[in-house]
Amino acid sequence: MRNTKAFKEAVAETLAELARRGVTLTPATVEDTIERNVQAVANQLGIQVRSAWRYFDAAALADTVAQSVREFEDSSPDDGAGQAPMPPRDNPELALVLAGVPDALAQTGGDLYAVIINVAVNAWMAGHIHGEDGCQGCDGSRGPTGHDWQARMRTLTDMQPDITKWFDRDVWTRALNSTGFNVTRT
């Protein structure tokens, strides 16, 4: 199904309709949604998939997806629920996470998935630890003294004296390119 002209046009139209509604999704997500919907129509009507395309409406699908996205965003009474707390932008631990990306890319032989998982976990931990004293889910697990956040940041700063350089996109890109890899959009 995915190699057909109808499918490719449906994806392009749906992405355009979503953009008009202010919703950004990856093409892969839209492709999966369209495939499921067209297959469901074919199964429900007992027709071939190629005949089910006449029932496809990119604008209607975009409306449904956009509504689902809005409902998901509005479903939590707490702002930021489900989002990892982010540390401040000049956080030394976050700088170490950023600095580790080029090395991780070289170590994994360019496995971007492994690098992203590593960064996501480490950035989440940095943000969680930073906000832990305000994290109600961690109450009772810190002990009576809590965490000495400032001591942790001093230790990390000693490990990576030039923290601010990793927040410079050009420095980071040069470090990434020095591994022999780069990230390009195709």
CORWOGI-V245279 format. One record per residue. N is the residue number from 1. RES is the residue in one small letter. PSI is psi in radians with two decimals (NA if undefined). D_CENTER is the distance of its C-alpha to the mean C-alpha in Angstrom with 2 decimals. Layout:
# CORWOGI-V245279
N,RES,PSI,D_CENTER
N,RES,PSI,D_CENTER
This chain:
# CORWOGI-V245279
1,m,-0.71,27.18
2,r,-0.34,24.21
3,n,0.07,26.67
4,t,2.73,28.74
5,k,-0.71,29.19
6,a,-0.73,28.79
7,f,-0.83,25.34
8,k,-0.70,24.13
9,e,-0.69,25.76
10,a,-0.73,24.27
11,v,-0.84,20.69
12,a,-0.78,21.60
13,e,-0.74,23.41
14,t,-0.73,20.76
15,l,-0.71,18.06
16,a,-0.73,20.78
17,e,-0.69,21.69
18,l,-0.71,18.20
19,a,-0.68,18.09
20,r,-0.46,21.51
21,r,0.06,20.23
22,g,0.39,17.47
23,v,2.27,14.65
24,t,2.11,11.98
25,l,2.76,10.68
26,t,2.62,10.34
27,p,-0.62,13.90
28,a,-0.68,13.42
29,t,-0.77,12.60
30,v,-0.73,15.62
31,e,-0.80,17.68
32,d,-0.73,17.32
33,t,-0.79,18.28
34,i,-0.77,21.19
35,e,-0.79,22.41
36,r,-0.76,22.56
37,n,-0.79,24.30
38,v,-0.72,26.81
39,q,-0.70,27.60
40,a,-0.73,28.15
41,v,-0.79,30.50
42,a,-0.79,32.38
43,n,-0.76,32.82
44,q,-0.68,33.85
45,l,-0.14,36.34
46,g,0.65,37.49
47,i,2.97,37.03
48,q,2.71,35.58
49,v,-0.74,32.02
50,r,-0.46,33.42
51,s,-0.40,35.44
52,a,-0.33,32.53
53,w,-0.46,31.03
54,r,-0.28,33.74
55,y,-0.03,32.07
56,f,2.32,28.66
57,d,1.87,27.88
58,a,-0.70,24.72
59,a,-0.73,25.35
60,a,-0.72,25.88
61,l,-0.74,22.76
62,a,-0.70,20.74
63,d,-0.80,22.60
64,t,-0.80,21.79
65,v,-0.77,18.05
66,a,-0.71,17.99
67,q,-0.72,20.13
68,s,-0.72,17.97
69,v,-0.79,14.90
70,r,-0.74,17.37
71,e,-0.71,18.91
72,f,-0.78,15.78
73,e,-0.58,15.06
74,d,-0.08,18.78
75,s,-0.28,19.31
76,s,2.31,19.05
77,p,-0.35,22.01
78,d,2.29,20.27
79,d,2.37,18.07
80,g,0.11,14.71
81,a,2.38,15.35
82,g,-0.08,12.57
83,q,2.37,10.71
84,a,2.45,11.44
85,p,2.30,14.16
86,m,2.39,13.57
87,p,2.89,16.65
88,p,2.64,18.64
89,r,-0.54,17.71
90,d,0.34,20.88
91,n,2.23,20.31
92,p,-0.61,21.89
93,e,-0.69,19.63
94,l,-0.64,16.51
95,a,-0.70,18.71
96,l,-0.65,19.44
97,v,-0.82,15.85
98,l,-0.73,15.49
99,a,-0.48,18.95
100,g,-0.24,18.22
101,v,-0.90,15.71
102,p,-0.71,18.63
103,d,-0.74,20.72
104,a,-0.66,18.21
105,l,-0.75,17.79
106,a,-0.72,21.59
107,q,-0.58,22.12
108,t,0.02,20.01
109,g,0.50,21.62
110,g,0.26,18.57
111,d,1.58,16.41
112,l,-0.61,12.99
113,y,-0.83,11.47
114,a,-0.67,13.64
115,v,-0.78,12.81
116,i,-0.73,9.02
117,i,-0.79,10.09
118,n,-0.83,12.76
119,v,-0.78,10.95
120,a,-0.80,8.54
121,v,-0.82,11.79
122,n,-0.67,13.93
123,a,-0.69,12.10
124,w,-0.77,11.99
125,m,-0.72,15.61
126,a,-0.78,16.58
127,g,-0.68,15.49
128,h,-0.78,17.08
129,i,-0.69,20.20
130,h,-0.74,20.48
131,g,0.13,20.46
132,e,-0.64,22.22
133,d,-0.37,25.58
134,g,0.09,24.32
135,c,1.92,22.38
136,q,-0.46,24.68
137,g,-0.30,23.20
138,c,-0.02,24.47
139,d,2.34,27.94
140,g,-0.21,30.58
141,s,-0.09,28.51
142,r,-0.25,28.97
143,g,3.04,32.71
144,p,-0.40,35.18
145,t,-0.15,34.20
146,g,-2.58,30.43
147,h,2.50,28.65
148,d,1.52,29.97
149,w,-0.76,26.88
150,q,-0.69,28.98
151,a,-0.70,30.48
152,r,-0.76,27.11
153,m,-0.63,26.04
154,r,-0.73,29.48
155,t,-0.79,29.14
156,l,-0.68,25.81
157,t,-0.67,27.28
158,d,-0.56,30.25
159,m,-0.57,28.12
160,q,1.46,26.46
161,p,-0.59,28.99
162,d,1.25,27.32
163,i,-0.74,24.08
164,t,-0.41,23.77
165,k,-0.52,23.75
166,w,-0.14,20.17
167,f,0.08,19.05
168,d,2.00,20.85
169,r,-0.69,18.70
170,d,-0.70,21.86
171,v,-0.80,22.68
172,w,-0.77,19.29
173,t,-0.73,19.50
174,r,-0.72,23.09
175,a,-0.71,22.25
176,l,-0.83,19.66
177,n,-0.50,22.30
178,s,-0.30,24.95
179,t,-0.20,23.43
180,g,0.04,24.30
181,f,2.74,20.81
182,n,2.87,18.88
183,v,2.09,15.84
184,t,2.66,17.13
185,r,2.31,16.13
186,t,NA,18.42
